[in-house]
Amino acid sequence: MFTKRAERLTRSARTGARAGRWVALSVGLVTGIGVAAFAFFRLVEDPRFCARVAGVSGAHRTSVADVIAAASLPACRNVWLVNRRAVAARVEALPWVQSAEVDIVWPAGLRIRLTERTPAALVVFDGATGSPEPQAALIDATRRVLELQAYSTLRQPGLARLRVPSLPSGSVWVGQTLHDPAVTEALDAMARLRALGLDVTAVRIDSATGIGVTANRRLHVLIGEPTDFARKAGLFLAIAARIASPERVAYVDLRSVVAPTILYRNGGVHK
């Protein structure tokens, strides 16, 4: 009897000890979590870690002030809690910005690195009702509008001019991607003809004559429908090489590849 009673007391003591250890561990764990949470919230509220834009690089056409404004950092948000991807997305909404990367600079700075867009062409909207001169949009290869001004103000030496029919007033704005079919057709024609060896400096989309371009030796060329580009390019290069006085030529008509025509300014026609 004595032995069994001793065993029961021993087991009870052991159970109590284990329970005591678990209680102590639980109390310690809760205390540790509380201390960690307190320290975290104190750190979050520490003004020394309020996020700020510490530097902007790669901004050539975009002002640093515009980048900081677009970043739109919340008032005294802890730098480690800032959604950097969201900041980059807001900066990428600026017209000239192609991509943005945001990194943390200790202790509370954000460094923003930009890659800006490259202008590809100048779109000139002809025939705007009531406008003293046509409007023009500077675009990149994706047709994003980088700038929008009067043509005389926005002239860009070295960039091809894409002349298209006017769009409704207010339908074009900076930062927009132009989905107008005439703009798409003109940009595509420029790229394809340049790839075939033509030095294209201007493209015109006309409802009556189709695609027209200004190319090698400042010759005006009627391409017509966007077909047979390779054949038309080959014909033009052969014809242009044989023209002695390009300034006398009104245009070269390649709308029919079987009967190309040269119209001279004095009214003469050569087939």
C-alpha positions in Angstrom: 0.0 0.0 0.0 2.7 2.4 0.9 4.5 1.8 -2.4 1.4 2.4 -4.4 0.6 5.6 -2.5 4.2 6.9 -3.1 3.9 6.2 -6.8 0.6 8.2 -7.0 2.2 11.1 -5.2 5.2 11.0 -7.5 3.0 11.0 -10.6 1.0 13.8 -9.2 4.1 15.9 -8.5 5.4 15.3 -12.0 2.1 16.3 -13.6 2.1 19.4 -11.5 5.6 20.3 -12.5 4.8 19.8 -16.2 1.7 22.0 -15.8 3.8 24.6 -14.1 6.4 24.6 -16.8 3.6 25.0 -19.5 2.1 27.9 -17.6 5.5 29.6 -17.3 6.2 29.0 -20.9 2.8 30.3 -22.0 3.2 33.4 -19.8 6.7 34.0 -21.2 5.4 33.5 -24.8 2.6 36.0 -24.3 4.9 38.5 -22.6 7.4 38.1 -25.5 4.7 38.7 -28.1 3.5 41.7 -26.2 7.0 43.2 -26.0 7.6 42.5 -29.7 4.3 44.0 -30.7 5.0 47.1 -28.5 8.5 47.4 -30.0 7.1 47.0 -33.6 4.5 49.7 -33.1 7.0 52.0 -31.6 9.3 51.4 -34.6 6.4 52.0 -37.0 5.7 55.3 -35.4 9.3 56.4 -35.1 9.6 59.6 -37.2 13.2 58.6 -38.0 11.8 56.0 -40.4 9.2 58.2 -42.2 9.6 57.4 -45.9 10.9 60.1 -48.2 12.2 60.2 -51.8 16.0 60.4 -51.3 16.9 60.5 -55.0 15.7 60.3 -58.6 17.9 59.1 -61.4 17.2 58.7 -65.2 14.9 61.7 -65.3 15.8 63.7 -68.5 12.4 64.6 -69.9 10.5 64.2 -66.6 10.9 66.7 -63.8 12.0 65.4 -60.4 9.1 67.3 -58.8 6.7 65.4 -61.0 8.3 62.1 -60.0 8.0 63.0 -56.3 4.4 64.1 -56.7 3.5 60.9 -58.6 5.1 58.8 -55.9 2.5 60.2 -53.5 4.0 58.9 -50.3 1.6 58.8 -47.3 2.4 61.2 -44.5 5.0 59.6 -42.2 4.6 56.1 -43.4 7.3 53.8 -42.2 9.7 53.2 -45.1 9.6 49.4 -44.6 5.8 49.4 -44.9 5.6 51.3 -48.2 4.3 49.4 -51.1 7.2 50.0 -53.5 5.5 48.3 -56.4 2.5 50.7 -56.1 4.9 53.7 -55.9 6.6 52.5 -59.1 3.2 52.0 -60.9 2.2 55.5 -60.0 5.5 56.9 -61.4 5.1 54.8 -64.5 1.8 56.6 -65.3 3.9 59.7 -66.1 3.9 60.3 -69.9 7.7 59.9 -70.5 8.3 57.1 -68.0 8.6 53.6 -69.4 9.6 51.8 -66.2 10.5 52.7 -62.6 12.4 50.8 -59.9 12.1 51.8 -56.2 14.7 50.7 -53.7 15.2 51.6 -50.0 18.2 53.7 -48.9 18.9 53.4 -45.2 17.5 54.6 -42.9 14.3 55.9 -44.5 14.9 57.0 -48.1 13.5 55.7 -51.3 15.6 55.8 -54.5 13.6 55.9 -57.8 15.4 54.9 -61.0 13.6 55.8 -64.2 13.9 54.4 -67.8 12.3 57.0 -70.1 10.6 56.4 -73.4 12.2 57.1 -76.8 10.3 59.3 -79.3 9.5 57.4 -82.5 7.5 59.9 -84.6 5.5 63.1 -84.6 1.8 62.6 -85.4 0.3 65.7 -87.1 -3.5 65.9 -87.1 -4.6 67.7 -90.3 -7.7 69.7 -90.8 -8.7 70.4 -87.2 -11.9 72.5 -87.3 -11.4 76.0 -86.1 -7.7 75.5 -85.4 -5.2 78.1 -86.8 -2.6 75.3 -87.2 -2.6 71.5 -86.9 -2.0 69.9 -83.5 0.8 67.4 -83.2 1.5 64.5 -80.8 5.0 63.2 -80.0 4.7 59.4 -79.7 6.9 56.5 -79.0 6.9 53.1 -80.7 3.9 51.9 -78.6 1.9 55.0 -79.8 1.9 56.5 -76.3 1.5 60.3 -76.4 4.5 62.0 -74.8 3.7 65.6 -75.6 0.8 67.4 -77.3 1.1 70.9 -78.7 0.7 73.0 -81.8 2.8 71.6 -84.7 5.0 74.7 -85.0 5.9 74.4 -81.3 6.5 70.7 -81.2 8.6 70.2 -84.4 11.3 67.5 -83.7 14.2 67.5 -86.2 15.1 64.0 -87.2 11.8 62.4 -86.4 9.4 61.2 -89.1 6.1 63.1 -89.4 2.9 61.0 -89.6 0.1 63.1 -91.1 -3.3 61.7 -90.4 -6.9 63.0 -90.5 -7.9 65.1 -87.5 -9.5 63.4 -84.5 -12.4 64.8 -82.5 -11.5 67.6 -80.2 -10.4 66.4 -76.8 -10.0 62.8 -77.9 -6.1 63.0 -77.6 -4.3 63.7 -74.4 -0.8 63.3 -73.0 -0.2 59.8 -71.6 -2.8 58.2 -73.8 -2.0 55.3 -76.2 -3.3 56.2 -79.6 -5.5 53.5 -81.0 -6.6 55.4 -84.1 -6.3 53.1 -87.2 -4.7 55.8 -89.3 -1.9 56.3 -86.7 -1.3 52.6 -86.5 -1.2 52.3 -90.3 1.2 55.2 -90.7 3.6 53.9 -88.0 3.5 50.4 -89.4 4.1 51.7 -92.9 7.1 53.7 -91.7 8.7 50.8 -89.9 8.1 48.3 -92.8 9.5 50.6 -95.5 12.5 51.6 -93.4 13.2 47.9 -92.9 13.2 47.5 -96.7 15.8 50.2 -97.2 13.8 53.5 -97.6 14.8 56.6 -95.7 11.3 57.5 -94.7 10.9 61.0 -93.2 7.2 61.5 -93.5 4.0 59.4 -94.0 0.6 60.7 -94.9 -2.7 58.8 -94.7 -5.2 60.1 -97.2 -8.7 58.7 -97.7 -8.4 59.1 -101.5 -4.9 58.1 -102.2 -4.1 55.8 -99.3 -0.5 55.8 -97.9 1.9 58.4 -99.2 5.5 58.8 -98.0 8.5 61.2 -98.4 11.6 59.1 -98.7 15.1 59.0 -100.3 16.1 62.4 -101.9 12.9 64.0 -100.5 10.8 62.3 -103.1 7.1 62.0 -102.5 5.8 58.5 -103.2 2.2 57.2 -103.4 2.1 53.7 -101.9 -1.6 53.3 -101.9 -2.9 50.2 -100.2 -0.7 48.6 -97.5 0.2 45.6 -99.8 3.2 44.5 -101.8 5.6 46.7 -99.6 8.7 44.7 -100.7 7.9 45.0 -104.4 7.0 48.7 -104.1 10.1 49.5 -102.1 12.3 47.7 -104.7 10.7 49.7 -107.5 11.1 53.0 -105.7 14.8 52.4 -105.0 15.4 51.6 -108.7 13.5 54.6 -109.9 15.0 57.0 -107.4 18.5 56.0 -108.4 17.7 57.1 -112.0 16.1 60.5 -111.3 18.6 63.2 -112.1 16.7 66.2 -110.6 14.5 65.1 -107.6 13.3 68.7 -107.1 11.5 68.5 -110.5 9.4 65.5 -109.4 6.0 66.1 -107.9 5.6 62.5 -106.9 6.3 58.9 -107.8 3.1 56.8 -108.1 3.6 53.2 -107.1 -0.1 52.3 -106.4 0.1 50.0 -109.4 3.3 47.9 -109.3 2.7 47.0 -113.0 2.6 50.6 -114.1 4.7 52.9 -111.9 4.5 56.5 -112.9 6.6 59.7 -112.3 4.7 63.0 -112.4 6.9 66.1 -112.9 6.0 69.5 -111.6 5.7 70.9 -115.2 3.0 68.4 -115.8 5.1 65.9 -117.6 4.5 62.2 -116.9 7.0 59.3 -117.2 6.0 55.7 -117.1 
